[in-house]
């Protein structure tokens, strides 16, 4: 079986992730206008669009990261995935469960908690699919005879901690937690903060892999600085969540400790990418033009988001900013500005490797238009949310309605810039989706029952 055949299902994960992000952007824009104009699309209430938007964007992050891992592992020292059948099962479980979650939201059937609002029964196949993923991953990388590069450790850690934090997010089903509001909120916010850390491990590991491949040098992935990022990320994953729980009764040292560790991971990642960019020759930047550009954008957004995160994580200020549009700005800066830009770099790296003749001029035309439209719109989007949040906690008037009226211009700017962000990313995603379809169409026939290359185990 050749390399392209081994990559087949990894690319399918990526394409499915692109569809999820495209749909998530549309639902997000609809939700933004519903927040301003409650009568807009009454058939699809804001109570449905918000969880749909969150679930689809989170699905994009996981699908693109997982697809990259399945694509990259067979190319890493000629490793062979332990089981292609397991990859296929993982893919179809994700598809069927995802459709069931979307259907449940559209039908108005909820059963979970914030961010995981789908019926609890649908969490079971998700967890089982990650067991399949984890077993396949570790069975594959254990064949590596050389010391593991840092991205192996990051990917593996992200998988393991997903198991732990996803289970923890469902502790509320146990009466001991559910019957005590403070206890339940503490566990929920802790679990969600750490769950974010688990997908950051997958995404940041992908960033380091792509960066080393563009540079043609794997040494940065084995450097002390790279492993500093890994251990700080691990430390942050386990303890940095506490800055989300300032409003819940807890010991003062926990809050201080959380603030001290919560920002270090972004700082080190930013430093690595900054040094990496400085080390590249012009021909390397031009060869992987689109992938390089998306990683460059992620680096800029890391520092922008780091500044905001340092401000809002000060406990005394967090008391006023928590739950305002400033928190949303921070979340969007992380999800779109950092994670999505890194994952798009991964997508365009794959395209450049597989179709060099079709993406050699990738820094011209529609990709460039989409890139700049998305990033400029995201900047306006980000600033509008911050302005709305500042206006909210500084308002000293008599009523909530008047306060909302005072920040409405910022929210309108936020909604309009969301359209620009959506269109810009749609342009980038459509170009990638179409080219990736070309790669899949050129592959050999696929077993229609399993979605496997003919002859795969």
C-alpha positions in Angstrom: 0.0 0.0 0.0 1.5 3.4 -1.0 1.6 6.5 1.2 -1.3 8.2 -0.5 -3.5 5.2 0.2 -2.5 5.3 3.8 -3.4 9.0 4.0 -6.9 8.4 2.7 -8.9 8.5 5.9 -6.8 11.3 7.4 -7.8 13.5 4.6 -11.4 12.6 5.0 -11.3 13.7 8.6 -9.9 17.0 7.5 -12.6 17.5 4.8 -15.3 16.7 7.3 -13.8 19.2 9.7 -13.9 21.9 6.9 -17.6 21.2 6.5 -18.1 21.5 10.2 -16.3 24.8 10.4 -18.2 26.2 7.4 -21.5 25.3 8.9 -20.4 26.5 12.3 -19.5 29.9 10.9 -22.9 30.3 9.2 -24.7 29.3 12.4 -22.5 31.7 14.4 -23.4 34.6 12.1 -27.1 33.7 12.4 -26.8 33.6 16.2 -25.0 37.0 16.3 -27.9 38.6 14.5 -30.5 36.8 16.6 -28.8 38.3 19.7 -29.4 41.7 18.3 -32.7 41.1 16.5 -34.6 38.4 18.5 -37.2 38.1 15.7 -34.6 37.1 13.1 -35.1 33.5 11.9 -37.6 32.6 14.7 -37.7 29.1 13.4 -34.1 28.6 14.5 -34.0 30.0 18.0 -30.8 31.4 19.6 -31.1 28.6 22.2 -30.4 26.2 19.2 -27.9 28.2 17.2 -25.5 28.8 20.1 -24.9 25.1 21.0 -24.9 24.3 17.3 -22.2 26.9 16.6 -20.0 25.8 19.6 -20.3 22.1 18.8 -19.5 22.5 15.1 -16.4 24.7 15.7 -15.1 22.3 18.4 -15.7 19.4 16.0 -13.6 21.3 13.4 -10.7 21.5 15.8 -10.8 17.9 16.7 -11.4 16.6 13.2 -8.6 18.7 11.6 -6.1 17.8 14.3 -7.0 14.1 14.2 -6.9 14.0 10.4 -3.5 15.6 10.5 -2.2 13.0 12.9 -3.6 10.1 10.8 -2.0 11.7 7.7 1.4 12.5 9.3 2.1 9.4 11.2 2.7 7.1 8.2 5.1 9.7 6.9 7.1 9.9 10.1 10.1 7.5 9.7 7.9 5.2 7.5 5.6 4.2 10.4 2.5 2.3 9.4 -0.8 2.9 11.2 -1.5 -0.1 13.5 -5.0 -0.5 12.0 -6.7 1.2 9.1 -10.0 -0.5 10.0 -9.9 1.3 13.4 -9.4 4.6 11.6 -12.5 3.9 9.5 -14.6 3.0 12.6 -13.4 6.2 14.2 -14.5 8.2 11.2 -18.0 6.7 10.9 -18.7 6.9 14.6 -17.8 10.6 14.5 -20.1 11.1 11.4 -23.1 9.3 12.8 -22.8 10.8 16.3 -22.3 14.3 14.9 -25.4 14.0 12.8 -27.3 12.8 15.8 -26.1 15.8 17.9 -27.2 18.2 15.2 -30.6 16.6 14.9 -31.1 16.7 18.6 -30.3 20.4 18.7 -32.6 21.2 15.8 -35.3 19.2 17.6 -34.8 21.2 20.8 -33.6 18.1 22.7 -30.9 18.9 25.2 -29.5 16.9 28.1 -26.0 18.0 29.0 -24.3 21.0 30.5 -22.8 24.1 28.9 -20.6 23.4 25.8 -21.7 19.7 26.0 -25.4 20.3 25.7 -26.4 17.3 23.7 -28.2 14.3 25.3 -25.9 12.4 27.6 -26.3 9.1 25.7 -24.5 10.7 22.7 -21.4 11.2 24.8 -20.9 7.4 24.9 -20.0 6.8 21.2 -17.7 9.9 21.4 -15.8 8.4 24.2 -15.6 5.0 22.5 -14.2 6.6 19.4 -11.4 8.2 21.4 -10.6 4.8 22.9 -10.2 3.5 19.3 -8.1 6.6 18.4 -5.9 6.3 21.5 -5.2 2.6 21.1 -4.4 3.0 17.4 -2.1 5.9 18.1 0.0 4.3 20.8 0.2 1.0 19.0 1.6 3.0 16.1 4.1 5.2 17.8 5.5 2.5 20.0 7.2 1.2 16.8 9.4 4.3 16.8 12.9 3.3 17.8 14.4 6.8 18.1 13.6 9.1 21.0 10.2 10.7 20.5 10.0 14.2 19.1 7.9 16.6 21.2 4.9 16.4 18.9 4.5 12.7 19.7 4.4 13.5 23.4 1.9 16.3 22.8 -0.4 14.3 20.7 -0.4 11.4 23.1 -0.9 13.6 26.1 -3.9 15.4 24.4 -5.5 12.0 23.7 -5.0 10.7 27.3 -6.2 13.9 29.0 -9.3 14.0 26.7 -10.3 10.7 28.3 -9.9 12.1 31.8 -11.4 15.5 31.3 -14.3 14.3 29.2 -15.3 11.8 31.9 -14.9 14.6 34.5 -17.3 16.8 32.6 -20.0 14.2 33.2 -19.5 13.9 36.9 -22.6 16.0 37.3 -24.7 12.9 36.5 -23.7 11.6 40.0 -26.0 13.0 42.7 -23.0 13.9 45.0 -22.0 16.6 42.4 -25.4 17.4 40.9 -27.0 18.1 44.3 -24.5 20.8 45.3 -24.4 23.8 43.0 -21.0 25.1 44.1 -19.4 21.6 43.8 -21.0 21.1 40.4 -19.9 24.5 39.0 -16.3 23.9 40.2 -16.1 20.5 38.6 -17.7 21.7 35.3 -15.5 24.7 34.9 -12.4 22.8 35.9 -13.3 20.0 33.4 -13.9 22.5 30.5 -10.7 24.4 31.1 -8.7 21.2 31.1 -10.6 19.9 28.1 -9.5 22.9 26.2 -5.9 22.1 27.3 -6.3 18.6 25.8 -7.2 19.9 22.3 -4.5 22.6 22.6 -2.0 19.7 22.9 -3.2 18.2 19.7 -3.1 21.6 17.9 0.2 22.8 19.2 1.8 19.5 18.4 0.5 19.9 14.8 2.0 23.4 14.7 5.4 22.1 15.6 5.2 19.2 13.2 4.3 21.5 10.3 6.9 24.1 11.2 9.7 21.5 11.3 8.6 20.0 8.0 8.6 23.4 6.3 12.0 24.1 7.7 13.3 20.7 6.7 14.8 20.3 10.2 13.4 18.2 13.0 15.9 19.5 15.6 13.5 22.2 17.0 11.0 19.4 17.9 13.7 17.8 20.0 15.0 21.0 21.6 14.9 22.0 25.3 12.6 24.9 24.3 10.1 22.6 22.6 10.0 20.3 25.6 9.6 23.3 27.9 6.5 24.1 25.9 5.3 20.5 26.4 5.8 20.5 30.1 4.4 24.0 30.6 1.4 22.9 28.5 1.0 19.8 30.6 1.3 21.9 33.8 -1.2 24.4 32.4 -3.6 21.6 31.4 -3.6 20.2 34.9 -3.7 23.5 36.9 -4.3 26.5 34.7 -8.1 25.8 34.6 -8.4 27.5 38.0 -8.4 31.0 36.6 -11.9 30.1 35.2 -13.2 29.6 38.8 -12.4 32.9 40.4 -16.1 33.6 41.0 -16.6 30.3 42.8 -15.5 30.0 46.5 -12.0 28.6 46.6 -8.7 29.1 48.4 -6.8 32.3 47.5 -3.6 30.4 46.7 -5.4 28.4 44.0 -6.4 31.6 42.2 -2.8 33.0 42.4 -1.3 29.8 41.3 -3.6 29.5 38.4 -2.8 33.0 37.2 0.9 32.3 37.5 0.8 29.2 35.2 -2.1 30.1 32.8 -0.2 32.3 30.4 3.2 30.5 30.1 2.1 28.0 27.4 1.2 30.7 24.9 4.3 32.6 25.5 6.6 29.6 24.8 4.7 28.6 21.7 4.9 32.2 20.4 8.6 32.2 21.0 9.1 28.9 19.1 7.1 30.1 16.1 8.9 33.5 16.1 12.3 31.8 16.1 11.2 29.4 13.5 10.1 32.2 11.1 13.4 33.9 11.6 15.3 30.7 10.6 13.5 30.2 7.3 15.1 31.0 4.0 13.0 32.9 1.4 12.6 29.8 -0.8 11.2 27.8 2.1 8.6 30.6 2.8 7.7 30.7 -0.9 7.5 26.9 -1.3 5.0 26.5 1.5 3.6 30.0 1.1 0.0 29.4 2.4 1.0 27.2 5.3 3.7 29.6 6.3 1.3 32.5 6.1 -1.3 30.8 8.4 1.4 29.9 10.9 2.6 33.6 10.8 -1.0 34.7 11.5 -1.3 32.3 14.4 1.9 33.7 15.9 0.5 37.3 15.7 -2.8 36.2 17.3 -0.9 34.4 20.1 0.7 37.6 21.2 -2.5 39.6 20.8 -4.5 37.0 22.8 -1.7 36.7 25.4 -2.0 40.4 26.2 -5.8 40.2 26.7 -5.5 37.0 28.7 -2.9 38.5 31.0 -5.3 41.4 31.7 -8.5 39.4 32.2 -6.9 36.8 34.3 -6.0 39.2 37.1 -8.4 38.0 39.8 -9.6 41.6 40.8 -10.3 42.4 37.1 -11.7 39.0 36.3 -14.5 39.7 38.7 -15.8 42.4 36.3 -14.8 40.9 32.9 -15.9 37.3 33.5 -19.0 36.5 31.5 -18.8 39.7 29.5 -18.1 40.0 25.8 -14.4 40.4 26.7 -14.4 36.7 27.6 -16.0 35.9 24.2 -13.2 38.0 22.5 -10.6 35.9 24.3 -12.3 32.6 23.3 -12.7 33.7 19.6 -9.0 34.9 19.5 -8.0 31.5 20.7 -10.3 29.4 18.6 -10.1 31.3 15.3 -6.9 33.3 15.6 -4.7 30.6 17.0 -6.2 27.1 16.7 -7.9 27.6 13.3 -5.0 29.4 11.7 -2.7 26.5 12.9 -5.0 23.9 11.5 -5.4 25.7 8.2 -1.6 25.8 8.0 -1.7 22.0 8.5 -4.3 21.7 5.7 -2.4 23.8 3.2 0.9 22.0 4.1 -0.8 18.7 3.1 -2.1 20.2 -0.1 1.4 21.5 -1.0 2.9 18.1 -0.4 0.3 16.2 -2.3 -0.5 18.7 -5.2 2.7 20.8 -5.5 1.8 21.6 -9.2 -1.6 23.0 -8.2 -0.6 25.1 -5.1 2.7 26.4 -6.1 1.1 29.8 -6.5 -1.0 29.5 -3.4 -0.1 33.0 -2.1 -1.9 34.6 -5.0 -5.6 34.8 -5.9 -8.5 33.5 -3.8 -6.5 32.1 -0.9 -4.8 35.4 -0.3 -8.1 37.2 -0.5 -9.7 34.9 2.0 -6.7 35.1 4.3 -6.7 38.9 4.5 -10.5 39.2 4.7 -10.7 36.6 7.5 -7.9 38.2 9.6 -8.9 41.8 9.1 -12.5 40.9 9.9 -11.4 38.9 13.0 -9.5 42.0 14.2 -12.6 44.1 13.9 -14.7 41.3 15.5 -12.2 41.1 18.4 -12.1 44.8 19.1 -15.8 45.2 18.9 -16.3 42.5 21.5 -13.8 44.1 23.8 -15.5 47.5 23.4 -18.8 45.9 24.2 -17.4 44.2 27.3 -15.8 47.4 28.6 -19.0 49.3 28.0 -20.9 46.6 29.9 -18.9 46.6 33.1 -18.4 50.4 33.1 -22.0 51.2 32.7 -23.5 52.9 35.7 -27.1 53.5 34.6 -30.4 52.5 36.0 -31.4 49.4 33.9 -30.1 46.5 31.9 -32.0 47.6 28.8 -30.3 50.9 28.8 -26.9 49.3 29.2 -27.6 47.0 26.3 -28.7 50.0 24.2 -25.4 51.8 25.0 -23.3 48.9 23.6 -25.5 48.0 20.7 -23.3 49.8 18.1 -20.4 47.6 19.1 -22.5 44.5 18.9 -23.8 45.5 15.4 -20.2 46.0 14.3 -19.4 42.6 15.8 -22.2 40.9 13.8 -21.3 42.6 10.5 -17.6 41.8 10.9 -18.7 38.2 11.6 -20.0 38.1 8.0 -16.6 39.2 6.7 -14.9 36.5 8.8 -17.3 33.8 7.6 -16.8 34.8 3.9 -13.0 35.0 4.2 -12.8 31.6 5.8 -15.3 30.1 3.4 -13.0 31.2 0.5 -10.0 29.5 2.1 -12.0 26.4 3.1 -13.6 25.9 -0.3 -10.3 26.1 -2.1 -8.8 23.5 0.3 -11.9 21.3 0.2 -11.9 21.2 -3.6 -8.2 20.4 -3.9 -8.4 17.7 -1.2 -11.2 16.1 -3.1 -8.9 16.0 -6.1 -6.4 14.0 -4.0 -9.0 11.6 -2.8 -10.5 11.1 -6.3 -7.0 10.2 -7.7 -6.6 7.4 -5.1 -7.4 3.8 -5.8 -10.9 2.4 -5.3 -12.4 2.3 -1.9 -14.3 -0.5 -0.1 -17.8 1.2 0.1 -18.7 -0.8 3.3 -15.7 0.4 5.3 -14.4 3.4 3.5 -11.0 1.6 3.3 -8.5 1.4 0.4 -9.0 -2.0 -1.3 -6.6 -4.4 0.3 -6.2 -2.5 3.6 -6.3 -4.5 6.8 
